[in-house]
Amino acid sequence: MTHAHPLYADLEVPCLCCLAPQPFHFTSSSDQVVCALCVHHIGAEKSERRDLEHVRLWTTRWAASETAHGEYIAETDALLVARDTDLTALRDQVAELSTLVAGQFAAGIDGVRDLLQNDLVKRAERNTELARRQIDWAMAALWRVAQLHHDGTAAKCSCGRTISSCAESAAIDSLRQALGDWEKKNLAMLQNGRRHGLPTEHPAVLAQRIR
C-alpha cells in the first residue's frame, strides 16, 4: 500500500495502526505508515496484544493531556493575575497623567491599555482551545476501544471473553465515568450545532448526517 507523504523529511503523521501522531522519515512511497511501536501488531493473530497496547497508549496520552491542561490552567491564572496587576498600574498612571496633560494624551494611554488586554485574552483563548482539542482527540480514541470492550451478557465482555479475562476492559474501566461525561457534553454540543469532539463513526454524528 503506497502513501502520498513527502519523502526524505522528518514528519509527524497519524500511524495507521494506533492512529496517534508519530514521527516518520519516509524514503519510499511504499514504506509502511506504521510507527515503531506498532510494527509488531501487524497480523490478525496479534489483535489482542494490539488492542491492549493501544488502550495503554491512549490512556497515557489522555493522562498527559489532562496534566498539561491543568498546568496550562495554572499558568493562565498566573498570567491573568499579572495582567490585572499591570492594568492596575496602568490605570494609576493614566489617572496621574490625566491631571498633568491634555485629554488626548490620556486617551492614548487608554488605547495602549486596551491593546494589551485584548492580546492577553486572545492568547489565553487560543491556548485553551488547543488543550481542549488534544483532550477530545484522546477521548475519541478511548471511546472507540470502549465500543469493542464493555459489559455484555452473562458476565462476558462484548468482545466475547469473560469480564475477568478481558485486559482491555479492565484497562479502560477507571476511565468509563470520565468518558461518559465527555460523551454527554459533546452530544449536547453536537445538538446545539457547536464544534464537538465525537468521532465520525459515533451514532449521533452518523444520524445527523442522514438528516
C-alpha positions as CSV (number, residue, x, y, z in Angstrom):
1,M,0.0,0.0,0.0
2,T,1.5,3.3,-1.1
3,H,1.2,6.7,0.6
4,A,1.4,10.3,-0.5
5,H,3.5,11.7,2.3
6,P,6.7,13.7,1.4
7,L,9.9,11.7,1.2
8,Y,13.3,12.3,3.0
9,A,11.7,14.7,5.5
10,D,11.1,14.4,9.2
11,L,7.3,14.3,9.6
12,E,4.6,13.7,12.2
13,V,1.7,11.8,10.7
14,P,-1.0,9.5,12.2
15,C,0.0,5.9,12.4
16,L,-2.4,3.6,10.5
17,C,-2.4,1.2,13.4
18,C,-2.7,3.3,16.7
19,L,-4.0,6.5,14.9
20,A,-1.7,8.6,17.1
21,P,0.6,11.2,15.5
22,Q,4.0,9.6,15.4
23,P,7.4,10.7,13.9
24,F,8.2,9.3,10.4
25,H,11.0,9.7,7.8
26,F,9.9,8.1,4.5
27,T,12.4,7.1,1.8
28,S,9.8,5.4,-0.4
29,S,6.1,5.8,-1.2
30,S,5.7,2.1,-0.4
31,D,7.1,2.5,3.2
32,Q,4.6,1.3,5.8
33,V,2.8,4.2,7.6
34,V,3.0,2.2,10.9
35,C,5.0,3.5,13.8
36,A,7.8,1.7,15.5
37,L,5.6,0.9,18.5
38,C,3.0,-0.9,16.2
39,V,5.2,-2.8,13.8
40,H,4.8,-5.9,15.9
41,H,1.0,-5.6,15.8
42,I,0.7,-6.4,12.1
43,G,-1.2,-9.7,11.7
44,A,-4.7,-10.7,12.7
45,E,-3.5,-13.1,15.3
46,K,-1.9,-10.2,17.2
47,S,-5.2,-8.2,17.7
48,E,-5.5,-8.9,21.4
49,R,-2.0,-7.6,22.1
50,R,-2.6,-4.6,19.7
51,D,-5.8,-3.6,21.4
52,L,-4.3,-3.7,24.9
53,E,-1.3,-1.7,24.0
54,H,-3.4,0.8,22.2
55,V,-5.5,1.3,25.3
56,R,-2.3,1.8,27.3
57,L,-1.0,4.3,24.7
58,W,-4.2,6.4,24.6
59,T,-4.7,6.2,28.4
60,T,-1.1,7.6,28.8
61,R,-1.7,10.3,26.2
62,W,-5.0,11.3,27.8
63,A,-3.4,11.5,31.2
64,A,-0.6,13.6,29.8
65,S,-3.1,15.9,28.1
66,E,-5.0,16.3,31.4
67,T,-1.8,17.1,33.2
68,A,-0.7,19.6,30.5
69,H,-4.1,21.2,30.6
70,G,-4.0,21.5,34.4
71,E,-0.6,23.1,34.2
72,Y,-1.8,25.4,31.5
73,I,-4.8,26.5,33.6
74,A,-2.4,27.3,36.5
75,E,-0.1,29.2,34.1
76,T,-3.1,31.1,32.6
77,D,-4.4,32.0,36.1
78,A,-0.9,33.4,37.0
79,L,-0.9,35.3,33.7
80,L,-4.3,36.8,34.4
81,V,-3.2,37.9,37.9
82,A,-0.1,39.5,36.3
83,R,-2.3,41.2,33.7
84,D,-4.6,42.6,36.4
85,T,-1.5,43.9,38.2
86,D,-0.3,45.6,35.1
87,L,-3.7,47.0,34.3
88,T,-4.0,48.4,37.8
89,A,-0.6,50.1,37.4
90,L,-1.5,51.5,34.0
91,R,-4.8,52.8,35.4
92,D,-2.9,54.6,38.2
93,Q,-0.5,56.0,35.6
94,V,-3.4,57.2,33.4
95,A,-5.1,58.8,36.4
96,E,-1.9,60.6,37.4
97,L,-1.1,61.7,33.8
98,S,-4.6,62.9,33.2
99,T,-4.1,65.6,35.9
100,L,-0.9,66.8,34.2
101,V,-1.5,66.6,30.5
102,A,-4.2,67.2,27.9
103,G,-7.1,64.7,27.5
104,Q,-5.8,63.5,24.1
105,F,-2.6,62.1,25.6
106,A,-4.6,60.4,28.4
107,A,-6.8,58.8,25.7
108,G,-3.7,57.5,24.0
109,I,-2.6,55.7,27.2
110,D,-6.1,54.1,27.4
111,G,-5.6,52.8,23.9
112,V,-2.3,51.1,24.8
113,R,-4.0,49.5,27.8
114,D,-6.9,48.1,25.7
115,L,-4.4,46.6,23.2
116,L,-2.5,44.9,26.0
117,Q,-5.7,43.4,27.5
118,N,-7.1,42.2,24.2
119,D,-3.8,40.5,23.2
120,L,-3.6,38.6,26.5
121,V,-7.2,37.4,26.3
122,K,-6.8,36.2,22.7
123,R,-3.7,34.2,23.5
124,A,-5.4,32.6,26.5
125,E,-8.4,31.7,24.3
126,R,-6.2,30.1,21.6
127,N,-4.2,28.0,24.1
128,T,-7.4,26.9,25.9
129,E,-8.9,25.7,22.5
130,L,-5.7,23.8,21.7
131,A,-5.8,22.0,25.0
132,R,-9.5,21.1,24.5
133,R,-8.8,19.6,21.1
134,Q,-6.0,17.4,22.4
135,I,-8.3,16.1,25.1
136,D,-11.1,15.4,22.6
137,W,-8.6,13.5,20.4
138,A,-7.5,11.2,23.2
139,M,-11.1,10.7,24.5
140,A,-12.4,9.8,21.0
141,A,-9.7,7.1,20.7
142,L,-10.7,5.7,24.1
143,W,-14.4,5.8,23.1
144,R,-13.6,3.5,20.1
145,V,-11.9,1.0,22.3
146,A,-14.9,1.1,24.8
147,Q,-17.3,0.2,21.9
148,L,-15.4,-3.0,21.5
149,H,-14.9,-3.8,25.1
150,H,-17.8,-3.3,27.6
151,D,-20.1,-5.4,29.8
152,G,-22.2,-7.7,27.6
153,T,-24.3,-10.6,29.0
154,A,-23.6,-13.5,31.4
155,A,-20.5,-11.8,32.8
156,K,-18.9,-11.6,29.4
157,C,-17.3,-8.6,27.7
158,S,-18.7,-7.6,24.3
159,C,-15.6,-8.9,22.7
160,G,-16.6,-12.5,23.7
161,R,-14.2,-13.1,26.6
162,T,-15.2,-13.2,30.2
163,I,-15.0,-9.9,32.0
164,S,-12.3,-11.1,34.3
165,S,-10.1,-12.2,31.4
166,C,-10.5,-9.1,29.2
167,A,-7.5,-6.9,29.8
168,E,-8.8,-4.2,27.5
169,S,-12.0,-3.8,29.5
170,A,-10.1,-3.8,32.8
171,A,-7.6,-1.2,31.5
172,I,-10.4,1.2,30.5
173,D,-12.7,0.7,33.5
174,S,-11.3,3.5,35.5
175,L,-11.9,5.9,32.7
176,R,-15.5,5.0,31.8
177,Q,-17.1,7.7,34.1
178,A,-14.9,10.4,32.6
179,L,-15.5,9.0,29.1
180,G,-19.3,9.1,29.7
181,D,-19.2,12.6,31.0
182,W,-17.1,13.7,27.9
183,E,-19.5,12.0,25.5
184,K,-22.6,13.6,27.2
185,K,-21.0,17.0,27.0
186,N,-20.1,16.6,23.3
187,L,-23.5,15.2,22.4
188,A,-25.1,18.4,23.8
189,M,-22.6,20.5,21.7
190,L,-23.5,18.4,18.6
191,Q,-27.2,19.0,19.1
192,N,-26.6,22.7,19.6
193,G,-24.6,23.0,16.3
194,R,-21.3,23.7,18.1
195,R,-17.9,22.2,17.4
196,H,-17.6,18.8,19.2
197,G,-15.0,16.1,19.6
198,L,-17.2,13.0,18.8
199,P,-15.6,10.6,16.3
200,T,-17.1,10.5,12.8
201,E,-18.5,6.9,13.4
202,H,-20.4,7.9,16.5
203,P,-24.1,7.0,16.1
204,A,-25.3,10.6,16.8
205,V,-22.9,12.0,14.2
206,L,-24.0,9.5,11.6
207,A,-27.7,10.2,12.4
208,Q,-27.2,13.9,11.9
209,R,-25.5,13.3,8.5
210,I,-28.5,11.3,7.4
211,R,-31.0,14.1,8.1
